Structure formats: C-alpha cells, structure tokens
Amino acid sequence: MSRTRTRQRRPVILLRPVPRETPLHRVWAGTKVLSAAALSVAVSFAPSWTGLGILLSVLMVGVLVARIPRGVVPTIPWWVFAVLAVGLVLNAAGGGLAAYVRTMLLGVGLLVLASLVGWTTRLSDLVDALPVLFAPLRLLRMPVDEWVTVCALALRMLPTVRAEMRVLFAARKVRGRPGIRTPAGWWQEVADSVGAVVSVSMRQVRDLGDALSVRGPRSATRPPLRLRLGDVLTVLVVAGACTAITVWG
C-alpha cells in the first residue's frame, strides 16, 4: 500500500514579527536597522571567509537570543536548489568554486540579517524610528517629513495588501488549474494577477486617502527615544564585528 505524504508549504512572510519577549525584541528599531546596515556594508566590502564567518556567528547569536523558531523559514522550492546546483557545477568546472560559495554565503547572510530585523521589530516601532533615522537629512534641506509620511503609510499598508494578496491567491486556488498550460497562458495568468493586485491596491489607497482627508492634518506625537542596555550591547557587538571584519577580512 502506497502512502502519499502531503507537506504544507510555508509561505514567504515579510515584516511579520515573531511574538516573543526577548532582549533583541526590546532593542530600539533604529538600532537594529543601523546595525544591519553597518554589518551589510562591512561584509560586502570584505566578503572573505573570515568576514563571512564573523557575520554568520553574529547572526547565529541573534537568532538564539531572539528565540526564532524554525517554522518562520519559508519552504524553498526545488528549482532554487536546482539552479544553485547548476551554478555550482559550472563554477567548479571553471575554477571559481570558492568565489561562488562565498557569494552564496554572503547572499544568505544578508537575507537572514534582513529577516532577523523583520522578525524582531514591529511595524509601528519601525514607523516611529523613521523620523529619527531621517533627521540628519534635514540639514540638507530635504523633504524629510514627506518621506517619513510616505514610508509610514507604505509600511502600515503592508498588512492590508498582504491580506488582500492572500484572498486573491485563495480565490485562484479555488478556481483550479487549467488542464494545459502554455507560455501564453502563463503570461495571461500573470497579467490577470497583477491587474487584480493593482485594482485592490488602488481601492485601498482611495479609501485611505478619503480617511486622511476627513481626519485633516494632525500633529503626530511620538514617544521619546530611550536607549536601553540592549541597545548598548547591540552597538558594541556590531561595532566589534565590523572592526574585526575590516581588520582581519
């Protein structure tokens, strides 16, 4: 008797924090964003084995401190591993195996670094940190307030757009798959999906614009910036890692 196992695919979830009460979750969002940017720049300019090892060590410590469960990692399709295997064979034949492996480790490290910020940061905390992060640009007379407003609205609309996308994909799944798939049929499905997403997004933007027009201008009150011990430790660890990558990388 043959048994068929059906495993549920874990979707890609962006900017959804893992509900935990850990020291890394309590670190200010701006500290995490600046730390991620510093690590990304340092390891990108020195992508050596030493630099990659330091980056992966910092990420491993961050994942353990934040107690990130395994279930947050999405299911990777088989064709991704196939493409990586083909690239591995081609680079091994051409003598660039070491550079290829370093490039792959760099990409995975940067992806995990960005995901770690998203797993430990709420959207509201990230929105509150934007004015402080963009404050130095005021000296250059740049429209910081407008940029902060646009970024805040975009971040706050992400959960709504994500929910609408989930409804759209569920509706397409209920419809079933066509019997014969051709390249023209694939492009038609892509065009229909993009059109539906754009239509839903335009409706959401119109409703949001009407709500903002009715409410009128209002001065936003933000909580005061308070750095804690976790912020200091994060800055020290990241500064030490960046220094080690620059010196020994």
N, C-alpha and C positions, 0 to 999 in steps of 0.2 A: 504494500500500500504506500503510495507516494504522498508525501506531505509537502504542501507549498507554504512557505513562510512569507508573510507579508509584513514588511517593516515600514512603519510610518516614517516618512521623510520629515526631518526637522527643517523648517523654512529658515531663510535668512532674515534675521530681525535686527534692525538698526536702531540705535539710540533708545533702547529699552533697558532701563537699569535693572539689575538683579536685586530683589528686595533682601537686603542684608543690613545689619548694624555692625559694620567693621570700621577700623581706623581709616582705611582707604576711602570708604564711602563718606566719612565725615570730613575729608580734606576738601578745601575750597575748590570749586570747579576751575577757577582761573589758574590755580597752582597746577592742577593736573594737565590743563591744556598747554601751559607754558613748559611744563616738564616733558610732555610728549613731543612738543616742537623741538626742544633742545636735544633730546635723545635722537630724534629723527635726523636733524641736521648733522649732529656729531657722527653718527654711524654711517650716514650717506656719504660724507666726505672721507671716511676711513673704513670702508667695508672689508676689513681684514678678518682673519679668523679670530684674532683676539678681540676686536671690536664687536663682532657678532656674538662671541661667547659672553662678553660683558652684557650686551643688550638682552640676550636670552636669559641670563641669570637674573637681571633686574625684572624682566617680565615674569619669570617663574616665582620670584619673591612676591611680586604684586598680585599674581593670581592666587597664591596661597594665603596672603594676608586678607584679600577680599573674599576668599572662600567662594570662588566662581565654580559652579557645578559643571559637570560635563555636558549636561543637556542643552546648554546655551550655544554649543558649537553646532552650526548647521550641517546637514547632510551634504557631503561633497559628491557631485555626480561622477560617474565612472569615466566620462570623457575627459574630465580635468586630469585625472591620473594618466589617461592615455596620451594626452598632449605632452604632459611633463615627461613621460617615459620616452616619447619620440625625441623630444629635445635633449634628454639625457643621452640617448644613443648617438644622436648627431654630434653633440659636443664632445662625447668621448672619442668618436672617430676622428674629429678634427683637432683634438688636443686641448680643448677648452673646458674640460670637465670641472676643474677646480673653480674657475670663474663662474660657470653655470650654477654650481652648487651654492657658491657664495651669494649669487644673485637671488636664487630661490629662497635661501635663508633670510636674506635682507627683506624680501617682499613679505614673507610670512611674519617676520618680526615686526615690521611696520604695521601690518594688518592686525596683529594681536595687540599691538600698542594702542592703536586707534580704538579697537573693540574694548580694551580694558577701560579706557576713558568712558566709553558709552555705557559699559556695564555697571560702572560705579558712580555715574553722575545723572541726576535728574534733569529733565529739560528746563524746569523752572530755575534750577540753580545755574545752569549754563546761560540762560537768558539774563539772569541778574549779574553774571560776571562779564557780560559783553561791554557794558559802559566802562568798566574799569580797564579792561584789556584794550579798548579803543581810545582811552583817554589821551595817550601821548600823541595821537594824530590830530588832536585839537590845536597843537602848537603849529601845525602846518596849514591851519585854516581849512581843514577838510570837513565835509558834512557828516560828522560822527553821529549826531542824533538821528539823521535819516537812515544811515547804515544800520545803526542799532535797532531802529524800529523795523526795518525790513528783515533783518536777521531774526529778530524776536518773533515776528509774525510767521516767518517761514518755519522756525523751529516749533512753534506752538501748533502749526497746522499739520505737522508731520503725523501725529497720531490719527487725525481725521482722514488724511489721504491714505494712510496705511489701512485703516478700516474699510474705506471705500474700495481700495485695491483688493482686499480680501473678499469683499462681497462680489466684486467683478470676477475674480478667479473661481469663486464657488459657483457663480451662475454659469460660467463656461464649462465647468466640470459637470454640472447637471445636464447641460445640453448634450454631452457626449462627444466623442471624437469622430470625425468623418472617416469613412471607410478607406479612401485612397487619398494620400497626401502628396501633393506635387509642390515644386518650388513656388508656383503662382499661388497655390492655396495657402502656403505658409506666409507669404507676403500679405495676402489678403487678411489672414488672421491677425498678423502683427498690426496692420493698418486699422483694423476694427478695434483691437485692444487699445492702441494709442488714442484713437478717436474717442473711445468711451472714457478713458482716463482724463483726457483733456476736457471733455464735456463735464464730467463730475467736478474736476478742479475748478473750472470756470464758475460753476454753480456755487461751490463753496466760497470762492473768492468774492462773488457778488453778494452772498449773504453776509460774509464778514465785513465787506465794505459798507453795506447798509447798517449793520450793527454799530460800526465805528462812527458813521455819520450821525446816527441817532444819539449816541453817547456824547459826541462832541469832544473837544480837546480836554485832556485831564492830565494833571501833573502826576507822574509816577513816583511813588515813594518806595525806595529800595532799602533793604536792611543794611545796616552799617557793616563794613568789611572787618571781620575779626579773624586773624590768623591764629591757628592753634598749634599745639605741639606736633600734630601730624603733618601740618604744612611745613614746619621747620625741618622735620626728619625727611620728608619727601624731597625738599630742596637740597638738603645735604647729600642724600643718596644719589640723586640725579646729577648734582654737580660733581661728586666724586666719580660717578660712572662716565660722565662726559670728559672729565680730565684724564681718566685712565684710557679712554678710547683715543683721545687726541695724542697722548704721550706715547702709549705703547701700541697704538693701532697703526 
